[in-house]
């Protein structure tokens, strides 16, 4: 059992590291060492490449990656990392990197959620940060509003119903995994967030789709897509309850 746990732990580390590298590589490639020329003495000049690299690694700090691991990745000592973490400029850069990392993870998750293995790793990466999963939820919420408005603008385009169905199917999977990724003592809180932010939109979608499906002028193809959306909304209710 211990061996299996260690193997699973190492596999997760490897997969999370791959995700991080895909995000960090272009950022590191673009960063240039700052120059002192023209900057008054005592004024900050920005982060060196090594320090900037260390900033990017901080988004991994979790039970999977210790500060010693991140120091090794940054090619500096753990003591140096601890010193940098006391500096306001470094902390601000870490906050900015974390926001960018969470946005990147959320965008990728919305693209690849049909691939469960990849999706699970992205969700794990998000869950490494307090309320990181909510970043994905709010991004979905914004996309959901755009897709719904697009459908309202052209209710005779069956493709809009297919997009809405896919959008609703995503949230069923996400809510189920979202809740399970939180400790039991936090699940009531996260369910409350979901209900507060998510359910008003779902009710609006449900009411409109029910009306469209009941309309005798609606085509059979659109009715079938509408019924699929209604079923998915019922599954959403089950996932939250």
N, C-alpha and C positions, 0 to 999 in steps of 0.2 A: 504493500500500500504506500509506504514512504517513497519507494522508487518511482511508482506511478505518479505520485504527487510531484516529485522533483522533475520528472520528464515533462509533465503538463506545464509546470511552472516555467521550465526552460523554453518550451515551445512558445508559450505566451510572450515571454521576453523577446524571443527572436522575431515573432510576428509584429509586436509593438514597435520594435526597433526598426523594422522595415518601413512601417508607416511613418515613423518619425523621420527617417532618412529621406523618404520621398518628399516630405514637407520641407525639411531643413536644407537639403542640397541646393536648391535654387536661391534660397536666402543667403546662404554662406557664399555662394559663387558671386553674388552681386555686391557683397559688402567689401568696402575698401578701407584700408587703414587710414585713420584721420591724420591730418598734418597740422603741426603747431603754427606754421608760418601764417602770419596775419592775425592770429588769435592772441589777445592780451594775456599776459602771465596770470595764472590763477583761474582763468575761465576754462570750463570743460571743453574738450575738443572731440568728444565722442568716444566710442569704444574701439579698442584695438581688435584685430581679427580674432585673436585668441580669446579675448574677453567676450566678444560678440558670440563666438562659438559656445562659450560656457553658458551664456544667456539662453541660447536655443536649447541646450541640454536640460535646463531646469524644468521644462514642461514635462519631463519624464519622471521627475522626483515623486516616488511613490513606494509602495511595498515591493514593487518589482525592481526599482533602481534606487540604490542608496546614493548619498552624496559622494561616496568613494567611487562608485560606478561612473557617476557623471564627471567627476574630476579626471578619471582615467580617459573617458571619451574626449574631454577637453584638453588633455595632455598637460594638466597642471596638478598641483598637489591638493588634497582635500582641505588643507589649511588655507590655501589661497582661495578656494571656492568659498569657504566660510567667511573670510575677510571681505571678499567681494559682495557677499550676500548682505553685509551690513551697510553697504553704500546705497544712497538714495538713487543715484543714476542707474545702478545695476538693477535694483528692485523695480524701478519704473520700466526698464527695458524688458524685464522678465514678465511683468504684467501685460505689456504690449504683445510680446511673443505668445503668451498664453492665450490672449484673445484671438490672435491670428490663427493659432494652432486649432483652437476649438471651432472657429469658422471653417477652416480647411476640412477638419474631420466631418463637420455637419454637411458640407457640400458633397463630399465624397460619399457619405452614407446615403444621401438622397439619390445619388447616381447608381449605387451598386447594391441596394438593399435586397434585390432578388438573389444575390449570391450570399447565402446565409453565413458561410464561414468568414468571408471578408467583412460582411456587415457586423458580425459578432465582435471581431477584433476592433473595428472602428468604434463600436459602442463601448467596448472595454476601455479604449483610450480616452473616450469622453468621460467615462465614469471615474477615471483617475483624478478628476478635478471636481471640486465642490460645485454642484449644479451644472456640471459640464453637459450632462444629457439634456438639460433644459435649453441649452443653446441650439441643439438640433431640433427640439420641439418647437421653439419659437421660429426657427427658419422654415420648418414645415408649415407652421401656421400662416406665415406670410405667403408662401407658395400656394397654399390651399385657397386663400382668399383670391389670389390672382386667377387660379384655375376656375373657381366658381364664377367670378365676374365674367370670365371669358365665355363660360357656358350660357350665362344669362344674356350676354350680348348676341349670342347666336344659338338659340335653343334647338335649332333644326340640324345642327352639325353633330353627327353621331360621334365623331372623333373627340369632341369635348366631353362627352359622357365617359368615353374610354379613359381619358386623362383623369377625370374626377374619380372614377372607380379605382384606378391605380393609386391615386393620392390617398383615398380612403383605405385601401388595402395596406398601404405602407403604415398608416397610423395604428391599425389593429396589431400588426407585428411589433411595431415600436413600443406601444403601450405595454404589451405583455412583457417584453424584454426589459423595458425601462423600469417597471415596478420590481421585477425580480433582481435587477442589478443593485437595488438599494437595500441596505440593511432593514430587517423587519421593523425596527423601531422608527424608521423614517418613511415607511410606505404610506402611512395615513397622510403625512404632509405632502408627499409627491402626488398622491391621488387628488388631494384638495387643489393643488396647483393645476393639474390636468383638467379637473372639472370646471375650475374657475376660468381658465384660459381657452379651453377646447370645446366644452359642451355648447356654449351659445352658438358657435359657428356650425356645429353638427346639427343642432336643432333647425337652424335656418336652411341648411342643405336638405335635411329630411323633408321639411315642409314643402319646399319648392319641388323636389323630385316626386313626392307623393302627388302633388297637383298635376305635374306633367304626365305621370303614368296614368292618372285617372282621366285625363283629357282624351275624348274619343278621336280627336284629330291627330294625336301623337302616333307616329309610325310604329309598327311592331318592333322594328330593330331598336329604336330608342327606348321603347317600353322594356325590352329585355335588358338593356344596359341599365336602365333606371332601377329595375328590380334587383339587379346585382349590387347596385350602390346601396339600396335600402337594406339588403341582407348584410352587407359589410358594416353599415352603421349599427345594426343589431349586435354584431360581433364586437364592435367598439364598446357598447354598453356592457356586454358580458366581461370584456377585458378589464374594465375599470371597477366593476362591482366585486 
